[in-house]
Amino acid sequence: MTQNEIRPVIDSVFPFEDAIDALHYLEKGSYFGKISIKF
């Protein structure tokens, strides 16, 4: 890892089957970082 490399903060990873739950989580606004949906 280089000194100037930027790494995203991952809050949650949801499986594709739970994409609706991921959207509800996003709507709440209580996350810190990125919300990812895994295919």
N, C-alpha and C positions, 0 to 999 in steps of 0.2 A: 504494500500500500504506500503510495507516495504521500508526501507531506501536504500537498494542495488538493488532494482528492476529496470530492464531496460525496457523502453517502446519504441516501434518503433514510428517513426514520419510518419504519414500517410499524403501524399500530396493530393492524389485524389482517389476516389472510382468510378469506372465505372460499370454500369450494364452489364451483359453478352452480351446483344444485341449490346452494343457499344464497344466490345472488339477491333475492328479495330481502333477506335478512340483512345483507350488506347495505342495501339502499336504506333500510329503516335505521340502521346504525349510523349511516351518514347523515340522515335527516335529524337525528338527535343532537348532533353537533358536539358530542362529548368525547371525540377522538383527538388524539395528538399524533400527527404523522399521516402516512399514507394508508389507504384501505385498498387491499388487493383482492382480486377475484382470480382464483387458480382454475385453469382449464384442464 
